[in-house]
Amino acid sequence: MAGNSFGTLFKITTFGESHGDALGGIIDGCPSGITLDLDAIQFEMSRRKPGQSAIVTQRKEPDAVQFLSGIFEGRTTGTPIGFVIPNTNQKSDDYSHIKDNYRPSHADYVYEKKYGVRDYRGGGRSSARETASRVVAGAIAKQMLPEIKINAYVSQVGPIALDKPYQELDFSKIESNPVRCPDEQAAVIMEDYIRGIRKEGDTVGGVVSCVIQNVPVGLGEPVFDKLHAELGKAMLSINAVKGFEFGSGFEGAKMKGSEHNDLYNTDGTTKTNLSGGIQGGISNGMDIYFRVAFKPVATIMKEQESLDNQGNITAMTGKGRHDPCVVPRAVPIVEAMAAIVLADFYLINKTY
């Protein structure tokens, strides 16, 4: 199976399945001599882990990362950083009913057709549990670039959307509620909505917004390796993501050039930032901001039509422990992937 690595110089390769013994990864290209705050890495893992509130999956996993190599006396050595995250709370029997069935809008069908075999336990390799390894890499990437501030937050759940620009939000409030929305009033409404959806046995999608500040000018490469292209690839590689836009995004298509152009100040900054901090695929020093759209979780606790491996249409009801809405737990994943992209381009810039 190809496609398990991300990055050029700062590269993460992940392994493991949702119901295997462990997940893990190898981070290659991390410079030597970086003092790591292991508690900060574990904090990021706790933001992503299941079972952290009543509005997410109730699978209980500590997601305790165990480093095997590449770190000595609290500092990186420059050699590959290997780590594992043991799975401790698998309930594989919850998935025995789909052994011969393909769940609607899951990867079951395409995995079996592509590889001739699939791990049906929790989706195996296609499970979002794989993203735990990305969060480890992202937490290390953040510590490589401490001056850069990355804040992701939930800006929409179903039809409930924040109508405030990010400049009016207090990012310190993101972790103050289980939805991870920095607007406290909107967070209560979103949480109630998710609870209602869960009671219905259904799921709902949402949007995670991300703001990256203090980015130096010059990150990103011309033509095929543009900064926004790599950010888009990073976000679209996350499970359940259906859309990515940065800066003015699709709203920019409605505007005239005279309205959309970011005019310069004498110091090279711009009076507006509809470019979203990136011009010509290269960071311009302004805030980078983007939005990531997540679909509703495909497993619902309602009867649906399914297809079995004999070509028969059958009835199936979802079982197991699943998120009614993924966006609260997706916040640290979005931040992690953004950090990996920036760390990679930071090292690439060092080659000039």
TAQUIWO-V819874 format. One record per backbone hydrogen bond with DSSP energy under -1.0 kcal/mol. CO is the residue of the C=O (numbers start at 1). NH is the residue of the N-H. E is the energy in kcal/mol with one decimal. If there is no record, write none. Layout:
{{CO	NH	E} {CO	NH	E}}
This chain:
{{4	14	-2.1} {6	12	-2.5} {11	28	-3.0} {12	6	-2.1} {13	26	-2.4} {15	24	-1.8} {17	20	-1.1} {21	87	-2.3} {23	85	-3.0} {24	15	-2.3} {25	83	-2.0} {26	13	-2.2} {27	81	-2.6} {28	11	-2.9} {34	76	-2.0} {37	41	-1.5} {38	42	-2.2} {39	43	-2.1} {40	44	-1.8} {41	45	-1.8} {42	46	-2.1} {43	47	-1.5} {44	48	-1.1} {45	49	-1.9} {53	56	-1.1} {57	51	-2.6} {66	84	-2.2} {70	77	-2.1} {72	75	-1.6} {74	36	-2.6} {75	72	-2.9} {76	33	-3.0} {81	27	-2.6} {82	68	-3.5} {82	69	-1.3} {83	25	-1.9} {84	66	-2.9} {85	23	-2.3} {91	94	-1.9} {92	95	-2.1} {93	96	-1.5} {95	98	-1.6} {96	99	-1.3} {100	309	-2.3} {102	307	-1.1} {103	106	-1.7} {107	111	-2.6} {108	112	-2.1} {109	113	-2.3} {110	114	-2.3} {111	115	-2.9} {112	116	-2.0} {120	122	-1.1} {121	124	-1.7} {123	126	-2.0} {124	18	-1.2} {124	127	-1.2} {127	130	-1.7} {128	131	-1.6} {129	132	-1.7} {130	133	-1.3} {131	135	-1.7} {132	136	-1.3} {133	137	-1.7} {134	138	-2.9} {135	139	-2.3} {136	140	-1.7} {137	141	-2.5} {138	142	-2.4} {139	143	-1.2} {140	144	-1.1} {141	145	-1.1} {145	148	-1.5} {149	213	-2.9} {151	211	-2.5} {153	209	-2.6} {155	162	-2.8} {156	207	-2.3} {157	160	-2.5} {160	157	-2.5} {165	168	-1.9} {166	169	-1.7} {170	173	-2.0} {171	174	-1.7} {173	176	-1.5} {177	180	-1.1} {180	154	-2.8} {183	187	-2.4} {184	188	-1.6} {185	189	-1.6} {186	190	-2.7} {187	191	-2.6} {188	192	-2.3} {189	193	-2.0} {190	194	-2.4} {191	195	-2.4} {192	196	-2.1} {193	197	-2.2} {194	198	-2.5} {195	199	-2.1} {196	200	-1.4} {197	202	-2.2} {198	201	-1.7} {201	301	-1.9} {205	158	-2.1} {206	294	-3.2} {207	155	-2.1} {207	156	-1.4} {208	292	-2.5} {209	153	-2.6} {210	290	-2.1} {211	151	-2.6} {212	288	-2.6} {213	149	-2.1} {219	283	-2.6} {222	225	-1.3} {225	221	-2.0} {226	230	-2.3} {227	231	-2.3} {228	232	-2.3} {229	233	-2.3} {230	234	-2.6} {231	235	-2.5} {232	236	-2.7} {233	237	-1.0} {235	238	-1.5} {238	241	-1.7} {240	295	-3.0} {243	293	-2.3} {245	291	-2.9} {246	249	-1.9} {248	251	-1.3} {250	253	-1.0} {251	254	-1.7} {252	255	-1.3} {256	260	-2.1} {257	261	-2.4} {263	271	-3.2} {265	268	-1.8} {269	265	-3.2} {273	276	-1.3} {274	248	-2.2} {277	284	-2.0} {279	282	-1.5} {281	227	-3.0} {282	279	-2.6} {283	218	-2.3} {288	212	-3.4} {289	247	-2.5} {290	210	-2.6} {291	245	-1.9} {292	208	-2.5} {293	242	-3.2} {293	243	-1.2} {294	206	-1.8} {300	318	-1.5} {304	316	-2.6} {306	314	-2.6} {307	102	-3.1} {308	311	-2.0} {312	308	-2.5} {314	306	-3.7} {316	304	-2.9} {324	204	-2.5} {326	330	-1.3} {330	334	-2.6} {331	335	-2.0} {332	336	-2.1} {333	337	-2.5} {334	338	-2.1} {335	339	-2.4} {336	340	-2.3} {337	341	-2.0} {338	342	-2.3} {339	343	-2.7} {340	344	-2.2} {341	345	-2.3} {342	346	-2.3} {343	347	-2.0} {344	348	-2.2} {345	349	-2.4} {348	351	-1.5} {349	352	-1.4}}
